[in-house]
Amino acid sequence: MVHTETLASAALNTVSRISGGLAGAGTYALFHMPLARSRMRNSERELFGKADVRRLKVNGKLAVTYRWGDGERPVLLVHGWQSRGSRLADFVPGLLDRGYSVITFDAPGHGDATGRSTTILEYRDIITGLQNEYGEFEAVVAHSLGALGSFFALQGGVTAKRFVTISGVCDYDYLIEEFSSALKLRQPLKAQLHQRVAKNLFPGMPAELTPFSAVNTVTDLEPPLLVIHDEDDTRISVKQGRRLAAAFGGQARLIITSGLGHRRILGDPEVVRTVLDFVEHGPDRSTDAATEADADADSKAAADSEAAATQ
């Protein structure tokens, strides 16, 4: 992976000195292209072998959807970048035991879906299509980039009674910055990427609100929000989780874990139990441990906000 990024960095930066437009188009295309496709784990196969599997056409590609239950009381699980729906498998049995139907999907370029790339627009369209089929979601549980894609869909008219983000991205600009840093993009290429994102993904959005950020959806979204993020996440900084929870104030409950990282958090029994409790009972049901985590996280979030205000 590192070797691939090094080659891509060298190629794009070299081409940019000859043809800025060509390099800009290549950068934008690579930005939406997962460099690895996750395969289903052996531990996930039995559960997913029992799912109702369908295809959903989106932008000329086929996403793969999975459903357990009869479709009533649907809960949607949304995967992140270079991931797949089966990575949220640990939430499925508990949701079924509580009487929910469970729906997830592989976005284009991921899992068993077709295509080599995907965008936040396709995430929105898939989630919208699933709501059109199953109705309002009892809850949406989203990981990593899936959180930002879910916010985008919710802003676009999708509805859910509860919303859970795990290791979630708050700001689209964060993705651009991390991508640009990883590939060591020259400033002109980075600027081009920003311009193409604004033009192609958010053409009707005011310039001051581009690129998309979940913090700008606060006045549009009503469901209670549970934000879970690990302080040792090296993929998506815990600051993204704190920023997200701080933006939603009393509407959000923030839990900071430790030692779970970006992916292992999805299988942690305590995280799974906390999410299931939130989906079933809402924000009023909390454990002492969770309350302590909330208080600690709120204190850190306040410190971050105060530091940012003085900069």
N, C-alpha and C positions, 0 to 999 in steps of 0.2 A: 504494500500500500504506500509506504513512504517512498519507495523507488518510483512508483507510478506518479506520485505527486511531484517528485523532483524532475522527472522527465517532462511532465505537463508544464511545470513552471518554466523550465528552460525554453521549451518550444514556444509557449505563448509570449513570453517576454522578448524572445528573439524575433518572432513574426511581427510583433507590435512596432518594432523599429523600421520594418519594411512597409507594412500595411496595417494601420491602426484599426481600420474597419474590419478586416479579416480576423485579426486577433481578438477584437471585441466580440465578434459573433462566436468565435470558438470558445472564448471565456464564458459567455452566457450559456452556450450549449453544455459545456462541461459542468457548470454550476448546477444544472438540473439532472445530471447523469450520475447515479450511484456507481461507485467504482468497484463495488462488490454486491453480489446478490445472495441474500441469506437463504439457506436451505432449511427445510423442516427437520427438527431434531427427532430422534427416535422416541423420546419421551412425549412428543406432541402428536405422534402419528395416530395412536388409538383414538384420542379425543377428536381429532380432525377427520378421522375416517367415519365418524358418526354424524358429521355436520351435513346439512343440506347445502351443497356447493353449486353456485351459479356464476354466470358471467355478466358483467355490466359494462356496456360500451361507453367509453369516455374519450373524446378527442381522437377518435380513430383507433384507440387501443382498447384492450379488454382487461378490466380489473376483475379479480376473483373475489366473490363474496361467500361467506360462511355463516350459517345460521343453525342454532340449536333452539328447540322449543317451537311453539306454534306461531310465533310472531307477535303474540300479545305481550304487553309490558316490555317493549324492547329496550335493551341496553346496548349501546354501541361501544366497541373497543377499537381504538385508532392507533396504529403503529407509527413508528418514527422512521428516520432516514436509514437506508441500508438495512431495513428490518423487514418484518412481515407480520401478518395478523396472528400467527401461531405463537409469537413471543409473549402474548398476553394470555396464554392458555391457563395460567394458574388462577385467573379470575373466573373462568367459565363454570367450573363445578359449583362453587359457592353461590353464584348468581342463579344457576338453575335450581339449586336447592331452595332458594328463596322465592321461587315462582316467576322469575324473569325469563324472557327469551333473550338470547345473546347473539349479537351480530358483529362480525368483524370482516376485514377485507385485506387483500394484497393490492396496493396501489400499483399503477404502471411502473415497470422497471424494478419491481420488488416481488419477492416470493415467486408464485406461479403465474403472475400477471404477464401480459405481453408488453412489448416496448422496452426501450432502454433508458427512458427518462420520465420524470414526472414534475409537476409544478403544484404550487399551492392552489391554483385554479382547479386542477384535477381532483385534489383532495376535496375541495368545496363541492364540486359537481358529484363526486361519488357519495359523499355524506348527504347531499340534497336528494340524490336519487334514492338512497336507502330510506330516507324519511318519507319520500313520496310513496314508497311501497309499504312501509310499516307504521307510519304515523309518528306522532311526537315521541321522542326518546324519554324513557324514564330517567336515564342518565347517559352521559358520554364520559368515557374514561380514556384519556389520551396520553400517549408517551412522546416525549421529545418534540420533533417537528410536527408530529400528529396533533399536539396541543395547539400550535399556531394555526394549522390547517383547520382545526375544529373551531377556533375562535372566528376565523374568516367565514366559515360556513354559518355559524350562529349569527354573525353580523348580517349575513346575507338572507336570513329568514328561517333557518333551521331552529327548532326549539327543543329544549331539554329541561327537565325538572331539576336536575342536578348535574354538576360538571366537575370532573376530577382531572387534574393535570399531574403527571409524574415525570420528573426531569424535564419539564416543559420549557419550550422556547417562548419568550415573551415578545421579542422584537425581531422582525425580519432583517433589520439592519445588522443584528448580531450575527446572523448567518453569513451575510456578505462580508463582514469584517473578519470572521473566522476563516472563511474560504480564502479571502485575499491574503491573510496572514500565512495560512498553510502553504499556499502556492507562491508566496513572496512576490505578488503581483506588483508591477510598477504602478505608480499613481495614475497615469493616464488610463491604464487598463481597468483599474479599480473604479475610476470615474465613469468609464464607459459601461461597466457592469451596473452601476447605480442607475445610469440613464436608461439602459435597456430594461431593467427591472421595472422602473417607473412607467415606461412606455408600453411594455408588453403585458405586465401583470396587473398594474393598477392605473389604467388610463383615465378613469373618471374620478380618481381620488385627488383632492387638493394637494398641491406641492408640499405644504407644511405637514401633511399627514402621510407622506410617502417616504420610505416604504412602510407597509402595513405594520402596525403594532397592536398588541392586545390591549394595551393601556387606553387606546382610543375607542374601545368598545364598551367602556364602563357604563355609559349612559344608555346603551342599547340592550344590555344583557341583564336579565332578572334572576336567573337561577343561582342558588348558593354555590360557592366554589370551594373545593378542597385542593390545596396546592401542596404537593409532596416533592421534596428535592433533597438530594444527598449533598452534604457539605464537601465530600470528597469526589464529586462528579468532575471528571477531567474533560468530558465531552461538551456538556452544557453547564456553564458556571452557575453555582448556586445563587449568584446575584440575579440571574434571570427569574428564578423562583421568588426571591424576595421582592423584586421589582413588581412582579405580577400581583402578588398578594397585597403589597402596599397600595397599588393602584385601586384595587377593589375594596380596600378598607374592611369594614364590618361584614361585608358580603362574603369575604374569603376567610378561610381557616388555613393557616400555614403550619406545616410540619416539616422540620428539618431532621433528616436521619444522618447517620455517620457510618462510614466504612462499607457502603453498599455500591458506590459508584453509579455509573449511568445505566447499566443494563441489569445487573444482579438485583437491583431494587425491585424489579418486576416480579421476582419470585420469592421475595422475603415474606415469610408468613405473617409478620406483624403488619407490614404494609398492606398485604392482601386483606387481612381482617379489618383493618381500618377503613379501607376503600369499600368493602362490602357493607360495613356498618353505616357508612355515610350514604351509600346508594339507597339502603333500606330505610334508614331513620332520619337522614338529613343532618344538619349541623348541630342539633341539640344533643346528640348522643356522642359523648367523648369519654375517653379513658383518662385516668390521672396522668399516665405517661404522655399521652397526646397533649394534654393541657400544659404540661411542663414544657414540651417541645414547642408548643405554640408561643408560650410566654418568652422562651429563649429566642425564638425566631423573630417575634415582634420587636424585641429589644434590639436585635441585630439590624432588622429592617429600618428601625427608627434611627439607629446610628448611621446606616448607609445613607438615609435620606438627609440627615443633618450634614454629613460630610459632603454630599453632592451639592447641597444648597450653598456651601461656603466656597465652592470651586468657581 
